[in-house]
Amino acid sequence: MLVHSLLDEAVADTPDASAVRDPSGAWTYATVARYSHAVTAWLEDQGVGPGDRVVVQLPTVRELVAMFFGVTRRGAVFVPVNPAMKPFHLRSVIDNAEPGLVVAADADVAMICAMTGVPVHAFGAVWAEVEAAAGRGARAEPVEVRPDDVAVLVYTSGSTAAPKGVIEPHAQVVFASRAIQAVLGYRADDVVFCRFPLSWDYGLYKVLLSCLGRSEIVLAGTESDLTLLRRMREVGATIVPVVPSLASMIVSLAGRDPEPMAPVRMFTNTGAALPSATIARLREVFPGARVVRQFGQTECKRISIMPPEQDGERPHAVGRPLPGTEVLIVDADGNRLPAGEVGEIVAAGPHVMPGYWREPELTARTFRRGPAGEGPRLHTGDYGHLDEDGYLYFEGRRDDMFKRKGIRMSTLEIEAAAMDIPGVRAAGVIPPGEDNDLALCVETDLAPHVVLRELGSRLEAAKVPAVCHVVPAFPLTAHGKNATRELRRLLEGATQ
């Protein structure tokens, strides 16, 4: 099964149903398919063939959905990049992906051309050609696309300073989508209100789940926060994917909005656990809505989901493994632990991706075979336990990765960006905790506000620390690494 076959099945079943809506209008499933074929024909004209990477940095609008399916239909690899990604990281993504071409917003073309010799196409001109091709019913010559071919590279922050590309073949993407749909049950009368970019797998898979459910997806990431509840009402949102910050915004706005709420039947959460008070308030504001807890990583998309009908049960669990998959809890030697014992969370099954793009050592550490040769298994680096009934409980992370404002990031990438600032001699990051927000310690002659301003030009807003402290000398461990405990003491001293 191939990624674009999910669209083709929906077209065969309900061609005239509304598939995707953005602030500019809506397309049916048949229209999305027609434009996707035109994109494929355009790619053929540009010399893009099977296996070539196509980097796309655009806002999340209808055209991006057609480009996604058009790229996979060509047998090429779709590489979506968040429009908020700054040149500091974008350069590393392009260098790593080695694309055949880049499609970018018109205003960004000159900037991207300055960092790469790869052909960079302005979206406005590209789409004019695609529309012309769609008008004449253009289609590319068919190419063979196999289930184990790579469909998408999703670049995510992690245990390296630069974003790393998770390899996502057609087979794994389709299996994960179908397994999630088997639990969540998107329907033909659902309207999926999505505020997240397609560069994040949370947003990308909503497109695929909508195809499976014959649902309509509303791409609302470019709209103002102030109109959030009004837009949910206008489109009749029934499914709303959230992260904690978005859920908090919804309940806060609802407290000041006298109008009836949208007919939401299900909120799905990822990024971090929702506070119990936020869950209670969502249920109060949207009577009858289920608040579904989920746990996962891009490296296998989803690990566990709390069945919607059980959303009020086992409040500390993050669900059961996806159908057809397995979750193991293992010790430091990879041996399986019994129910109730805390160890590393390991995922096994057809949804486990094959590794990271051009990162063999990191792939070998993360995707391993079991003691008896089973595998590959995804070693998540997260800790948790299973109860006697197979429900998963998340306990915490092993390494320097963390989430802030729903976005996964690492101390290493923020430190690397700080070290890129002229005049910064050393940098160390303190992740957010119960008593502190994300903080940065630097050894420099620059003023703290200058460092934060420079970081703002290199990183997405969520990755810029809340505070910056200048220290006279940097504490290091015997191995030359940042002494995190000493940094915390310095931070505590600076805030007292």
N, C-alpha and C positions, 0 to 999 in steps of 0.2 A: 504494500500500500504506500502511496506517495502523498506528500503534503498537499499538492494541488488537486489530488483526487477528492479530497474532502470538499473542496469548492465545487468540483464537477458533479459530485453526488447531489449536493444541495441544488445545483442548477437543474439537474434531471428531475428532481422531486418537486421543487417550488421555484421555478425560474422568475416569477413575477413578485415574489415576496421581497420585502425590504431587507437588505443585507447589512448595509453600513450607512451611517449618518454622521455628518460633521456639521459645524456651524454654517457651511455653505449649501447644504442640501443632502440628498439621499440617493443611493443607488440600489437597484434590485440585484439579486444574485446573478441574473443573466448579464447585467451591465458590468458587474465586477469581472465576470469571466471574459467578456468581450474586450475590456481594457487590458486584462492580464495577457491575453493572446497578442494584443497590439504591443505590449511591453516586450514580449518574447521576440516579436518580429523586429522591434527596434534594437534589441540586444544582438540579434543575428547580424543586422546591418553594421553594428559596431565591432563585429568580430569576436564577440563574447561567446564562448562555447562551454560545454560541460566541464565542471570542475573549477572554472574561473570564479574568482571572488568579485562581488559587486558591492562596494561600500556605499551606503545611502545614509546621508545625514540630513533629515528633513523633519519638520513638524509632523505630528501624527494626524494625518488627514486621509480622506478616502483614497486619494491617489497612491498613498504609501501602501495600502492594502493590495491594490492592483499590482504595484511593483513587486511586492513580496511574492505573490503567486506567479507573476510573470517570470521572475528570476528563477524560481524553483522549476517552473515548466520548461525552461531552457536547459535544465540540468546544471545551472550555475549555483553559486553559494551566496545567499542573501546575508549581508553583513550590516545590520542596522546599527546606527550610532546615534546616541542621544544628542539632540540639538544643543543641549546645555554643556556637552563635553568641550573643554577648552583645548586650544592648540597643544598645550603641554602633553596631554594624553592622546589627543587625536593623532598626532605624529607617530606615536608608538603603535597605535592600532593599525595605521596604514602601513607602517614598516613591517609589522608582523603579518598582516593579512596578505600583503603583496597583491592587491586587487588588479583586475583587468581594467577597471575604470571606477570613478567616483561620481556619484550624483549628489549635488548639494544645493542648498538654497542659493539663489542668485547672488545675494549679498556676501556670501562666504567663499565664492569661487576663487577670487584673487588670493585670499588668505591661504586656502588649501593648495593652490597652484604653487605657492612659495615654499611649501614644505615637501612637495613630491613631484616627480617627473611623470607620474601616472596621469592619463587623460582625466580631466575634471570637467564635468558637464553641468551647466546651469539648469536647474529644474524647470524653469519657465520654458526654455527652448526645447528641452526633452519632452515636456508634456504636450507642447504644440505638435511635435512630430508624432507622438503616441496618439493624440486625438485624431490626427489626419489618417493614421494607419487604421485606427478603429473604425473610422468612417467608411473606409473602403473594404473593411472586413479582412485586414491583413493577418496572415498567420505564418509563422516560421516553419521551415522544414522540420518534421518531427525528429527528435533525438531520443536515444535510449536513456532512460533514467531508471536506476535501480534502487531498491529500498535501502541498500547500505551506502548509497552515495550521500555525501554531506549536503544537507538542505540549508542549514543556517550556522553561522558563527555568532555566538552571543558573547560579547566581551563584558567581563565582570571583574570587579575588584576582588582581591584576595591576598594570598600570601606572597605576592611579588609586588614590587614598586609600581610596575606598569599593569594596566588591565590585561587579563589573559582571556584567550578565546576558547570557549567551550564548544567542542565539535558536536553538532547535533544532526545526525543522519535522519533521512526520511522515516525509516522504520521506528526509531526511538521516539521521534516527535509524534508520529501517528499513534503509536501504542500509548504513550503518556496521555495524549488528548482523549483517546477513547476510554482509557481507564478512569480519568478524572470525570468525564461525562457520565460514566456508569454510576458514579457516586452522587454527583451534583444534579444531574438530570435537567440540563437546559431544555427549554420547550419552545415550540413554534410561536407561542404568544409572549415569549420573554423579550424584554428590552434591556440589554446589558449596558449599563452606564459606566464607561471606562475612562478614567482620568490619567491612565498611565501610558508612557510611550511604548512603541513596539520594540524599542531597543532593549527593554526589560522583558524577560520572558513572561512575567506576570501579565503584561499587556499583550504580547504576541500570541500567547495561547488563548486569550479571550477571543481573538479572531477565529481560531480553529474550533473552540468550543461552541461559538455561535454558529459556525457552519454545521457542526454535528447536531445542534439543537434546532436548526433552521430558524434561529433567533435573529433579531436585529441588534447590532452593536452600535452604540453611540460613542464616537470618539470625542471626548470632552476635555482633553488635556490642555487645549489652547484657550479655554474660556475662563473668565474671571471667577475667582473664588466667591465674589459677592453675589453672583447669579447662580450659584451652585444648586440651591434648593428649587429655585424657579425653573431651571433647566431640567432638573429631575422630574418636576411636575409636568412640564410641557411635553416631554418625550414619553412620559408614562413609564419611568424606570421601574423594573421589577427585580433586577439583579444588580448589585453594586459591589464591585471588588474594592476593598479598602486596605490601607495600612493604618496603624494607630493614629498618626497625625491627621489623616483625612477623616477617620471616624470621629475624632475629637472635634474637628471643624464642623462636621455635619451636626453633631448634637449641640454645639455652641450656637450655630446659626438657627437651628430649630427652636431654641429658646426665645428667639426674637422674631420669629416668623409666625404670624397668626393664620396663615393660609393652610389648608389641608396638605398633608405630606403626599409624596408620590407613592404609588401602590407597591412598594418594595416587598418582595416575599423572601429575599435572601441577601445577606451580606456575607461575603467571603473575605477572610483576613489572612494576610501574610506579612512578613517583614519583622514582626515582633509580636508578642502576646498583647491582646487588647486588655486594658485594665477592666476589672469587673464592673466598676462604676460606669464605664463607657458602654459596656455590653448591656447593662441594665437600662441605661438611658436610650440606647438604640431600640430596644424592645418596647420601651414606653412610648417613644415618639412614632415608631412604625409598628403598630400592633399586629401580631401574627408573623412578623419577619423572623426568620432563622438567622442566627449569627454563627457562621461556620468557621471553626478553627482549622488551620492547615499548617503543615510543616514541610519544608523542602529546600532543595538547593538546585541551582541551574544545572548542575552536573547530572541530575536525573529528573529534573523539573519538579516533581512532587514526591514526597516520601509517605506522608500520611494525611488523611482527611477525617475529621469528625463527621460521621454521617449527619446530614441536616436534621433528620428526625430525632437525633440524640444531642442536639446542641445545648440542652440544659443539663445533660448528665456529665459526670466525671469532669468537673470544671477545670481541673489542672492538666488534663490530657490534651494532646495535640492530634488525636485521632488514631485510626487504624491504617495499616499499610494499604496502598492502592491494590485493587484486584489484580491478581497475577504477579504480584511482587512480594518481596519479603524484607523484613527489618530484623537485623540481628544486633545484639548488644555484646561487644567483645572486650576482652582485656588487652593489656599492652602487647601480648603475644599473638593476638588474633583468635584466641579461644572464646567460644560462645559462653556467655554468662546466663545464669538462670533468671527467671522472673524476679523482679524486685531489686536486683543488683545493678548499680550504676556502672556504665562503661561507655566506650565509644559507640555511637550510632553508625551502623553500616547498612547500606541499602543494596539489595540484589534483585535483579529482574531485567526484563526486556527494555525498561526505561533508562537503564544506566548508560550514559554516553560513553564513547570510546576514549575520551581524554581531552587534552588541551592542544590547541593548534601549535605545532612546532615547539612543544615543551615536553620532550620525552622524559626528562628526569622528574619533573613535577607530576606528569601523568603516572609514572611508575610508583610514586609515593602515594598517590591518591586513589588510583584504580588498581586494585590488587586481586589476585586469586586467593581463594580460601586455602586452609591447611591441606585439604584433599584435592586441590586443583580446581575447585569450583570458581566460577567468576565470569567476567570481572565483577568485583564488588566495589562500591563507592565507599571509601572511608571518609566520612564527613568532617572529622575533626571536632564534632559536637558530642556532648555527653548527655546521656539520658538512661531511662530504664523502661522496660515493658512490664505491665501487670499480668496477672494470671490469665486474663482474657485477651491479651494481645494488643492492648491499647498502649500507645507510646507517650512518654512523659519527657519533656526536654528539660535538662538540668543546666546547661551552660556550654560555653565554647572553650576550646583547648588553646587556641593560638591568638594571634593579634587581630583577628577579624571581629568586627562588630557591626551593628546596625544603628543608624541614627536617622530619624525622620523617615523610617521605612526603607532606607537605602543601605545596601551592604557595602562596606568599605574596610580598609585596613590601615593600621598605623604606618605601615611601610610606605604606602603610596602618598600619604600626607607628608611624611618626613621627607620623601624624595622631592616633592614639590617645594617644600620649604628650603631644602638644600640647593634648589635651582635658583634661589633668589641671591643675587650678588650681595656679598657682605654677611651672609649667614654661614657661620663656621660649623655649627652643629645644631641638630634639631631632634627633639623627642616628643612624642604624642602621648597624652594620657587619655584613654578612651572614656566615654561617659559612664558614670556610675550612679549609685543612689544619691550621692552627695555632691556630684560635680558634673558639669557639662563637658563636652569635648574641649580639651585644653592643649596648648602647644607651649613647649619650653625651647628657647633658642639661645645660642651663644652668638651674640652679634653686637655691633655698635648702632644698629638701626633701632628706631622707636617701635614699640609693639604694634601701633596702628599701621605703620608702614609695612610691616611683615604681613599683617592680616590683609591689607589692601592688595599686596602683591600675590598672596595666595588666592584671593578672589579672582585674579586674572588667570590663574592656572587650574583651579578646581571648581567643580560644581558647588553651588551655595551650601548644600547640606554637608559638604566635606570641609568647609572652612571652620576652624575651631572658634568657639565662643570667646575664648580669651587667649592672649599670648603673653608669656612671661619671659623676660630677658634674664638669663642667669650669667654670673661672671665666669664660671667654669663648668664644664659638662661632666656629670658623673657617668662613668663607664664600668662595666663588669670586667672581670679578668680576661674575658674573651673579646673585649673591645666593643661590646654591644651596649646600648643604652640601659642604664641601671634604673628600671622602671620604679622600683620602690623608692630609690633616692629622688627620682623625679617627682614622685607623689609627695614626698616630704617637702621638697622645694615648693611645690604647688601649694601645699597646706600652709607653709610659712608665708607665702606671698599673699594669701587671701585672709590671713588672720589680722 
